[in-house]
Amino acid sequence: MNRNTWRWLAAYAASLIGDAIYFLALGWTAAHVAGPAEVGLVMAAGAVPRALLMLGGGVVADRFGPRLVVVSSDAVRCAVILALALIVALASPGLWVLVTVALVFGAVDALFMPAVGALPPRIAGPGQLVRVQGLRSLAERVGHTAGPPVAGLAIGLGGVGAAFGVAAALFGLSLVLLLAVRIAPTARDAEDPAAGQSPWRQLLSGLAYIRRHPVIGPLTVSGALSQLGTSAPLTLGLILLAEERDWGAGGVGWIIGAFGAGAASSALVLTLVPRFPRAGAVQNLTLIVGSAGIGSLALAPGLSTAVVVALVTGLVCGICGGLAVALIQTSTDAAYLGRVSSVMAFTAVGLAPLSYPVFGLAVDLWGITPVFLAGGLLSMAGAVVGTSAREVRRAELAFA
């Protein structure tokens, strides 16, 4: 890969670490100025504008170009967190300050996420997209793993203001690297018929494009079903499962750690394996295996078995997700990259969390094992959607 792509990956990793530090520092600050209910309000505030504005963020990325949107949103995040660091250093911020910051951050995230997801096809050739997705997944693992301990170290040494300062510095580093990224001209296979019209018309045009496309449409529906079926079991479900089986908090940590290790290994596989023949068929097969693995966690006779199942499931699901994103981005006309990216992000951060209360209620009614299995079956229904589409089954990826 060229230096341009490496700069983008480094900027993305710095931004992810900054995100993790900001989130932990925000919660720590809220806990010192408010009660538990208010802390929950502060931590959840950013999710609302992020979910509501995510699809609109894709329209903005296509309308003004993803690079401009990514650079602008990173600059705003840097400025907001730097201002919060100064406020914390000089005085104790009120609850309204923290809620305001969370709302602004969530709104900016709704612009940043679709735009950053639309950049890879513009900075890397089609033959490099699988490798880029593997490295992007690896960067996400590094960011999520490194962020909390860095935040804890900063808070311990210099207080919460120092943690916010470190987050702002990382956003600044991301901004500098993104300014150095150059986007090569991308041929547009089809122009957006709603170009120049209202943002609402552009959004509808993008949704219609996804619905009609023989590869993107089925893979988007498949991904949404998979997210709905697996997000709750892998978060809330593991906590409830560990309580029922007396595995304790340590057991949850081992299972989550094993899944993360498997996902990190899949990132290396996507990066190092030279090619995946019949990528569409492989993507569907790995989704079936991964869905079965998540459902079978509740059938594990002991903690050690559950850890092994989680490790294999993380590996398979990581390959599945990387191939799905690469297939979608390869198939997407340049005019629609932002909106397609926003729909994928929306299913992950906006739609999937809605399954949490449903999952909890279902566990109360029917028990943990049937609900885990139902989640696996719902995710597997996504594979049925994919395999039912002839174009997806035959989809291939170019390789350099």
C-alpha positions as CSV (number, residue, x, y, z in Angstrom):
1,M,0.0,0.0,0.0
2,N,1.1,3.6,-0.6
3,R,2.0,6.2,2.0
4,N,-1.3,7.9,1.5
5,T,-3.1,4.9,2.8
6,W,-0.8,4.5,5.8
7,R,-1.4,8.2,6.7
8,W,-5.1,7.6,6.6
9,L,-4.8,4.5,8.8
10,A,-2.6,6.3,11.3
11,A,-5.0,9.2,11.4
12,Y,-7.9,6.8,12.0
13,A,-6.0,5.0,14.8
14,A,-5.2,8.2,16.5
15,S,-8.8,9.3,16.3
16,L,-10.0,6.0,17.8
17,I,-7.6,6.2,20.8
18,G,-8.7,9.8,21.3
19,D,-12.4,8.7,21.2
20,A,-11.8,6.1,23.9
21,I,-9.9,8.5,26.1
22,Y,-12.6,11.2,25.7
23,F,-15.4,8.7,26.6
24,L,-13.7,7.4,29.8
25,A,-12.7,10.9,30.9
26,L,-16.2,12.2,30.3
27,G,-17.7,9.5,32.5
28,W,-15.1,10.1,35.2
29,T,-15.8,13.8,35.2
30,A,-19.6,13.2,35.3
31,A,-19.2,10.8,38.2
32,H,-17.6,13.6,40.3
33,V,-20.2,16.2,39.7
34,A,-23.5,14.2,39.5
35,G,-25.2,11.1,40.7
36,P,-25.5,7.7,38.8
37,A,-28.6,8.7,36.9
38,E,-27.1,11.9,35.6
39,V,-23.9,10.0,34.7
40,G,-26.0,7.7,32.6
41,L,-27.6,10.7,30.9
42,V,-24.2,12.3,30.1
43,M,-22.8,9.0,28.7
44,A,-25.9,8.3,26.6
45,A,-26.4,11.9,25.3
46,G,-24.0,11.6,22.4
47,A,-25.7,8.5,21.0
48,V,-28.9,10.4,20.2
49,P,-27.6,12.9,17.7
50,R,-25.2,10.3,16.3
51,A,-28.1,8.0,15.5
52,L,-30.5,10.7,14.3
53,L,-28.0,12.5,12.0
54,M,-26.0,9.5,10.7
55,L,-27.8,9.1,7.4
56,G,-27.6,12.9,6.9
57,G,-23.9,12.6,7.5
58,G,-23.6,10.4,4.4
59,V,-25.4,13.0,2.3
60,V,-23.0,15.7,3.5
61,A,-20.0,13.5,2.7
62,D,-21.3,12.9,-0.9
63,R,-22.3,16.6,-1.3
64,F,-19.0,18.2,-0.2
65,G,-16.5,15.3,-0.5
66,P,-15.5,12.9,2.3
67,R,-12.0,14.4,2.8
68,L,-13.4,17.9,3.6
69,V,-16.0,16.5,6.0
70,V,-13.5,14.3,7.8
71,V,-10.9,17.1,8.2
72,S,-13.6,19.6,9.4
73,S,-15.2,17.2,11.9
74,D,-11.8,16.3,13.3
75,A,-10.9,19.9,13.7
76,V,-14.2,20.6,15.6
77,R,-13.6,17.6,17.9
78,C,-10.1,18.8,18.6
79,A,-11.3,22.3,19.5
80,V,-14.3,21.1,21.6
81,I,-12.2,18.7,23.7
82,L,-9.4,21.2,24.1
83,A,-11.9,23.7,25.4
84,L,-13.3,21.2,27.8
85,A,-9.8,20.4,29.0
86,L,-9.3,24.1,29.8
87,I,-12.6,24.3,31.6
88,V,-11.8,21.3,33.7
89,A,-8.4,22.7,34.5
90,L,-9.8,26.1,35.6
91,A,-13.1,25.1,37.3
92,S,-15.5,22.3,37.9
93,P,-17.8,21.9,34.9
94,G,-21.5,21.8,35.5
95,L,-23.6,18.9,34.3
96,W,-25.0,21.1,31.4
97,V,-21.5,21.6,30.1
98,L,-20.8,17.8,29.9
99,V,-24.2,17.1,28.3
100,T,-23.5,19.9,25.7
101,V,-20.1,18.5,24.9
102,A,-21.6,15.0,24.5
103,L,-24.3,16.2,22.2
104,V,-21.9,18.2,20.0
105,F,-19.5,15.3,19.9
106,G,-22.2,12.9,18.9
107,A,-23.4,15.2,16.1
108,V,-19.8,15.6,14.8
109,D,-19.4,11.8,14.9
110,A,-22.5,11.5,12.7
111,L,-20.5,13.4,10.1
112,F,-17.1,11.8,10.7
113,M,-18.1,8.2,10.6
114,P,-19.7,8.1,7.1
115,A,-17.0,10.3,5.6
116,V,-14.1,8.2,7.0
117,G,-15.8,5.1,5.8
118,A,-16.1,6.5,2.3
119,L,-12.4,7.4,2.0
120,P,-10.7,3.9,1.4
121,P,-12.0,3.5,-2.2
122,R,-10.6,7.0,-3.0
123,I,-7.2,6.5,-1.6
124,A,-6.5,2.8,-2.4
125,G,-7.0,0.7,-5.5
126,P,-9.8,-2.0,-5.7
127,G,-7.1,-4.7,-5.3
128,Q,-6.1,-3.2,-1.9
129,L,-9.6,-2.8,-0.3
130,V,-9.6,-6.1,1.6
131,R,-6.1,-5.4,3.0
132,V,-7.2,-1.9,4.0
133,Q,-10.3,-3.3,5.8
134,G,-8.0,-5.7,7.6
135,L,-5.7,-2.9,8.8
136,R,-8.7,-0.8,9.7
137,S,-10.1,-3.5,11.9
138,L,-6.7,-3.9,13.5
139,A,-6.5,-0.2,14.1
140,E,-10.0,-0.4,15.8
141,R,-8.8,-3.2,18.1
142,V,-5.6,-1.2,19.0
143,G,-7.7,2.0,19.6
144,H,-10.3,0.3,21.8
145,T,-7.5,-1.6,23.7
146,A,-5.0,1.3,24.2
147,G,-7.5,4.1,24.9
148,P,-8.7,3.1,28.4
149,P,-5.3,2.5,29.9
150,V,-3.9,5.7,28.4
151,A,-6.8,7.6,29.9
152,G,-6.3,6.0,33.3
153,L,-2.6,6.8,33.2
154,A,-3.3,10.5,32.2
155,I,-6.0,10.8,34.9
156,G,-3.6,9.3,37.5
157,L,-0.7,11.6,36.6
158,G,-2.4,14.9,35.8
159,G,-6.1,14.6,36.5
160,V,-9.1,14.5,34.2
161,G,-8.0,17.7,32.5
162,A,-4.8,16.0,31.3
163,A,-6.8,13.1,29.9
164,F,-8.9,15.5,27.9
165,G,-5.7,17.3,26.8
166,V,-4.3,14.0,25.5
167,A,-7.5,13.3,23.6
168,A,-7.4,16.7,22.0
169,A,-3.7,16.2,21.1
170,L,-4.6,12.9,19.4
171,F,-7.4,14.5,17.4
172,G,-4.9,17.2,16.4
173,L,-2.5,14.5,15.2
174,S,-5.3,12.9,13.3
175,L,-6.1,16.2,11.7
176,V,-2.5,16.8,10.6
177,L,-2.3,13.4,9.1
178,L,-5.6,13.7,7.3
179,L,-4.5,17.1,5.8
180,A,-1.6,15.2,4.2
181,V,-3.9,12.6,2.6
182,R,-4.4,13.0,-1.1
183,I,-7.4,11.7,-2.9
184,A,-7.0,10.3,-6.4
185,P,-9.8,11.1,-8.9
186,T,-12.3,8.2,-8.9
187,A,-14.3,7.4,-12.0
188,R,-18.0,7.6,-11.4
189,D,-19.9,4.7,-12.9
190,A,-23.2,6.4,-12.4
191,E,-24.0,10.0,-11.5
192,D,-26.5,10.7,-8.7
193,P,-29.7,11.8,-10.3
194,A,-30.4,13.9,-7.3
195,A,-27.1,15.8,-7.5
196,G,-27.7,19.5,-6.9
197,Q,-31.1,18.9,-5.4
198,S,-32.1,19.2,-1.7
199,P,-30.3,17.0,0.9
200,W,-33.6,15.1,1.5
201,R,-33.8,14.2,-2.2
202,Q,-30.2,13.1,-2.1
203,L,-30.8,10.9,0.9
204,L,-33.8,9.3,-0.8
205,S,-31.8,8.8,-4.0
206,G,-29.1,7.1,-2.0
207,L,-31.5,4.8,-0.2
208,A,-33.1,3.9,-3.6
209,Y,-29.7,3.2,-5.0
210,I,-28.9,0.7,-2.2
211,R,-32.3,-1.0,-2.5
212,R,-31.9,-1.5,-6.2
213,H,-28.3,-2.6,-6.3
214,P,-28.0,-6.4,-6.7
215,V,-24.9,-6.7,-4.4
216,I,-25.1,-3.7,-2.0
217,G,-28.8,-4.1,-1.2
218,P,-28.7,-7.8,0.0
219,L,-25.4,-7.3,1.8
220,T,-26.8,-4.2,3.6
221,V,-29.9,-6.1,4.8
222,S,-27.7,-9.1,5.7
223,G,-25.5,-6.9,7.8
224,A,-28.4,-5.3,9.6
225,L,-29.9,-8.7,10.5
226,S,-26.5,-9.9,11.7
227,Q,-26.1,-6.7,13.9
228,L,-29.5,-7.1,15.4
229,G,-28.9,-10.7,16.1
230,T,-25.4,-10.5,17.6
231,S,-25.0,-7.1,19.3
232,A,-27.1,-7.8,22.4
233,P,-25.7,-11.3,23.0
234,L,-22.1,-10.1,22.7
235,T,-22.7,-7.3,25.2
236,L,-25.6,-7.6,27.6
237,G,-26.0,-11.3,26.9
238,L,-22.5,-12.2,28.1
239,I,-23.0,-10.5,31.4
240,L,-26.3,-12.3,32.0
241,L,-24.8,-15.6,30.8
242,A,-21.9,-15.3,33.2
243,E,-24.2,-14.5,36.1
244,E,-26.3,-17.5,35.4
245,R,-23.3,-19.9,35.0
246,D,-21.4,-18.3,38.0
247,W,-18.5,-17.5,35.7
248,G,-18.1,-14.0,37.3
249,A,-16.8,-10.8,35.9
250,G,-13.5,-12.6,35.1
251,G,-15.3,-15.0,32.9
252,V,-16.9,-12.2,30.9
253,G,-13.5,-10.7,30.5
254,W,-12.0,-13.9,29.2
255,I,-14.8,-14.4,26.7
256,I,-14.7,-10.8,25.4
257,G,-10.9,-11.0,25.3
258,A,-11.0,-14.2,23.3
259,F,-13.5,-12.8,20.9
260,G,-11.3,-9.7,20.5
261,A,-8.2,-11.8,19.9
262,G,-10.0,-13.8,17.2
263,A,-11.1,-10.5,15.6
264,A,-7.6,-9.2,15.7
265,S,-6.3,-12.4,14.1
266,S,-8.9,-12.0,11.4
267,A,-7.5,-8.5,10.7
268,L,-4.1,-10.1,10.1
269,V,-5.6,-12.8,7.9
270,L,-7.3,-10.1,5.7
271,T,-4.1,-8.1,5.6
272,L,-1.7,-11.0,4.7
273,V,-3.8,-13.5,2.7
274,P,-3.2,-12.5,-1.0
275,R,-6.7,-13.2,-2.2
276,F,-10.1,-14.6,-1.3
277,P,-11.5,-16.5,-4.4
278,R,-15.4,-16.3,-4.5
279,A,-15.4,-13.6,-1.9
280,G,-19.2,-13.4,-1.9
281,A,-19.7,-17.1,-1.2
282,V,-17.0,-17.0,1.5
283,Q,-18.6,-14.0,3.2
284,N,-21.9,-15.8,3.4
285,L,-20.3,-19.0,4.7
286,T,-18.4,-17.2,7.4
287,L,-21.6,-15.4,8.5
288,I,-23.3,-18.8,8.9
289,V,-20.4,-20.2,11.0
290,G,-20.1,-17.0,13.0
291,S,-23.8,-16.8,13.7
292,A,-23.8,-20.5,14.9
293,G,-20.8,-19.7,17.1
294,I,-22.5,-16.8,18.8
295,G,-25.6,-18.9,19.4
296,S,-23.7,-21.8,20.7
297,L,-22.0,-19.7,23.5
298,A,-25.0,-20.4,25.6
299,L,-24.6,-24.2,25.0
300,A,-21.0,-24.3,26.2
301,P,-20.6,-26.7,29.2
302,G,-18.0,-24.6,30.9
303,L,-16.0,-21.4,30.7
304,S,-13.0,-22.8,28.9
305,T,-15.2,-24.1,26.1
306,A,-17.0,-20.7,25.8
307,V,-13.6,-19.0,25.5
308,V,-12.5,-21.3,22.7
309,V,-15.8,-20.8,20.9
310,A,-15.5,-17.0,21.3
311,L,-12.0,-17.1,19.9
312,V,-13.0,-19.0,16.8
313,T,-16.2,-16.9,16.4
314,G,-14.2,-13.7,16.6
315,L,-11.9,-14.9,13.8
316,V,-14.7,-16.0,11.5
317,C,-16.9,-12.9,12.2
318,G,-13.9,-10.6,11.5
319,I,-13.3,-12.2,8.1
320,C,-17.0,-12.0,7.3
321,G,-17.2,-8.3,8.2
322,G,-14.1,-7.3,6.3
323,L,-15.2,-9.1,3.2
324,A,-18.7,-7.6,3.4
325,V,-17.3,-4.0,3.6
326,A,-14.8,-4.6,0.8
327,L,-17.5,-6.1,-1.5
328,I,-19.9,-3.2,-0.8
329,Q,-17.2,-0.5,-1.3
330,T,-16.0,-2.2,-4.5
331,S,-19.5,-2.3,-5.9
332,T,-20.5,1.3,-4.9
333,D,-20.4,4.1,-7.5
334,A,-18.2,7.0,-6.2
335,A,-21.2,9.3,-6.1
336,Y,-22.9,7.2,-3.4
337,L,-19.9,6.2,-1.2
338,G,-20.9,8.5,1.7
339,R,-24.5,7.5,1.8
340,V,-23.7,3.8,1.6
341,S,-21.1,4.2,4.3
342,S,-23.7,6.1,6.5
343,V,-26.3,3.3,6.2
344,M,-23.7,0.7,7.2
345,A,-22.6,2.8,10.2
346,F,-26.3,3.5,11.2
347,T,-27.0,-0.3,11.5
348,A,-24.1,-0.6,13.8
349,V,-24.4,2.4,16.1
350,G,-28.0,3.4,15.6
351,L,-30.1,0.3,14.9
352,A,-28.3,-2.5,16.8
353,P,-28.5,-0.9,20.3
354,L,-32.3,-1.0,20.0
355,S,-32.1,-4.7,20.4
356,Y,-30.8,-4.5,24.0
357,P,-34.1,-3.9,25.9
358,V,-35.8,-6.5,23.7
359,F,-33.1,-9.0,24.5
360,G,-33.3,-8.3,28.2
361,L,-37.1,-8.7,28.2
362,A,-36.9,-11.9,26.2
363,V,-34.4,-13.4,28.7
364,D,-36.8,-12.6,31.5
365,L,-39.6,-14.4,29.6
366,W,-37.8,-17.5,28.1
367,G,-34.3,-17.7,29.7
368,I,-30.8,-17.0,28.4
369,T,-30.2,-20.1,26.2
370,P,-33.2,-19.8,23.9
371,V,-32.6,-16.1,23.4
372,F,-29.0,-16.6,22.6
373,L,-30.0,-19.3,20.0
374,A,-32.6,-16.9,18.6
375,G,-30.0,-14.2,18.2
376,G,-27.8,-16.6,16.3
377,L,-30.7,-17.6,14.0
378,L,-31.6,-14.0,13.3
379,S,-28.0,-13.4,12.3
380,M,-28.0,-16.5,10.2
381,A,-31.1,-15.1,8.4
382,G,-28.7,-12.5,7.1
383,A,-26.7,-15.2,5.5
384,V,-29.9,-16.5,3.9
385,V,-30.5,-13.1,2.4
386,G,-27.0,-13.1,1.0
387,T,-27.0,-16.6,-0.4
388,S,-30.4,-16.0,-2.0
389,A,-28.9,-13.2,-4.1
390,R,-27.2,-14.7,-7.2
391,E,-25.0,-11.6,-7.7
392,V,-23.7,-11.9,-4.1
393,R,-22.9,-15.6,-4.4
394,R,-20.9,-14.8,-7.5
395,A,-19.3,-11.6,-6.3
396,E,-15.5,-11.4,-6.6
397,L,-12.9,-9.0,-5.4
398,A,-10.0,-7.6,-7.4
399,F,-6.5,-8.2,-5.9
400,A,-3.3,-6.3,-6.5
